[in-house]
């Protein structure tokens, strides 16, 4: 009878160990999946940052070109401000 109780106890321990191993495997797979998704999102985020950086550099370059053009005194760049004076 002690032998049967011992076997049942060992079987219960083995089941717990197996469940723990399965859970550990599940968590490892979940971690790998989430890490891969995080890497994908970081790539997209960095691409977006690079696009923003390029756009800002282009705007600054254009601003410098516009600022370097000299406008004669008394003239305006906007067509709306040119009105006929009678």
C-alpha positions in Angstrom: 0.0 0.0 0.0 2.8 2.4 0.8 4.2 1.6 -2.7 0.9 2.7 -4.3 0.8 6.0 -2.3 4.5 6.6 -3.2 3.7 6.1 -6.9 0.7 8.4 -6.7 2.8 11.1 -5.0 5.5 10.7 -7.7 2.9 10.9 -10.4 1.4 14.0 -8.9 4.9 15.6 -8.7 5.7 14.6 -12.3 2.4 16.2 -13.5 3.2 19.4 -11.7 6.7 19.4 -13.2 5.3 18.8 -16.7 2.7 21.6 -16.2 5.5 23.9 -15.1 7.6 23.0 -18.1 4.7 23.6 -20.4 3.9 26.9 -18.9 7.6 27.9 -19.1 7.6 26.9 -22.8 4.4 28.9 -23.3 5.9 32.0 -21.7 9.1 31.7 -23.7 7.1 31.5 -27.0 5.0 34.4 -25.9 8.1 36.4 -25.0 9.6 35.7 -28.4 6.4 36.7 -30.2 6.1 39.9 -28.3 9.8 40.8 -28.7 9.5 40.3 -32.5 6.4 42.6 -32.6 8.3 45.2 -30.5 11.2 45.0 -32.9 8.8 45.6 -35.8 7.2 48.6 -34.1 10.6 50.1 -33.3 11.6 49.7 -37.0 8.5 51.5 -38.0 9.0 54.2 -35.4 12.6 54.8 -36.5 11.5 55.0 -40.1 8.9 57.6 -39.1 11.6 59.6 -37.2 13.9 59.4 -40.2 11.1 60.8 -42.4 10.4 63.6 -40.0 14.1 64.4 -39.8 14.5 64.5 -43.6 11.4 66.7 -43.9 12.7 69.1 -41.3 16.1 69.3 -43.0 14.4 70.1 -46.3 12.3 72.8 -44.7 15.4 74.4 -43.1 17.2 74.2 -46.4 14.4 76.0 -48.2 14.1 78.6 -45.4 17.8 79.4 -45.8 17.4 79.7 -49.6 14.4 82.1 -49.1 16.2 84.1 -46.5 19.3 84.6 -48.6 17.3 86.2 -51.5 17.4 90.0 -51.1 14.1 91.8 -51.6 14.4 95.5 -52.7 13.1 98.0 -50.2 9.5 98.9 -50.6 8.5 95.7 -52.3 6.6 92.8 -50.8 6.7 89.1 -51.7 3.0 88.7 -51.3 0.7 89.5 -54.3 -2.2 90.3 -52.0 -0.5 93.4 -50.6 0.0 94.9 -54.1 -3.0 97.3 -54.6 -3.4 100.0 -57.0 -3.2 103.4 -55.5 -5.5 106.0 -57.1 
